[in-house]
Amino acid sequence: MSEDVVADFTGRFFRNHGESPGTPTSGRIIMTKRRLVLATNNDKTTIPLSTVIDVNVGNVPSHVKQFFDDTVTIGYNDDGQTRSAVIESTGETVDTFVAILFRCLLNGRKAAVKHPARVGGRVKETPVVPGKIRIKNRRIEVASKRGTFSFDVETVMRIQRSNKLGDSADRVTLVVKYIDTDTDAGLTKTSLISPAKSQYVNLLGRFLRLEFDDLREEVADIELTNPEKRVLVGIHATGGDIDFTNMLDGDPAYVTNVLNSVQNKDLVLENASGLSLTSKGRIIVSERIEDVNA
């Protein structure tokens, strides 16, 4: 293979080509920036990355679920038909492969962008300009002639799809609301990102959601004391404008220890406007609210 190889490992895979369900095959998985090759001693399947329409981690087609553990399922177009390939290897290898795969799929993709479309609750009359997407770990960067903006997955508050950007009524668009951590104000911003092809809207949305799911798993392992839970709910309810000494019925030193603890667990952020919940803190309050209020 003359192209530079960016991933090369052994594992098992199942290719859904519309045939009768079979069993996984052991072989070699090789990827360049342009294509993915699944090779055995007898044959190989080549999947151009330009045909990939979806990437899913952990979800396996029901008829082969019994055979797989740590997996990634790749959906792609093949002569007008939607096909899928399920790849299995060790958990660490799969995680690394998925990270490289998303970079190959999304880095350098052209997109129309409007940034910021909103700052806080204010709508901004920002022009729509061409830009290019880049993935860096859990960070999305978009470079345009107006400069480069970026946001971390941890700061994302909401992801939505829209069918309009600028004067185009059929431009599939990803609407991302996030906390701007590059300024001390901690304001929320909303950016509109519309890759040139709708498949990349799907892939960018999938990347953000997969990373957000990883955040949820990390949050599930965080243990909280009752005072810490009360602090999170208080910040959520009041925006940080609260007398924590009265809330916790404690002396200032005790309150400081509790606040330091939730900050050290990356649940609370302090900025010029006061205290606010991080993405992990918001997940805890929204998804474990009954436990927090207990």
Buried (B, 14 or more C-beta within 10 A) or exposed (E): EEEEEBBEBEBBBBBBEEEEEEEBBEBBBBBBBEBBBBBEEEEEBEBEBEBBBBBBBEEBEEEBEEBBEBBBBBBBBBEEEEBBBBBBBEEEBBBBBBBBBBBBBBBEBBBBBBBBBBBEEEEEEBEBBEBBBBBEEBBBBBBBEEEEBBBBBBBBBEBEEEEEBBEEEEBBBBBBBBBBBEEEEBBBBBBBBBBEBBBBBBBBBBBBBBBBEBBEEEBEEBEBEEBBBBBBBBBBEEEBEBEBEEBBEBEEEBBEEBBEBBBEBBBBBEBEEBBBBBBBBBBBBEEBBEEBEE
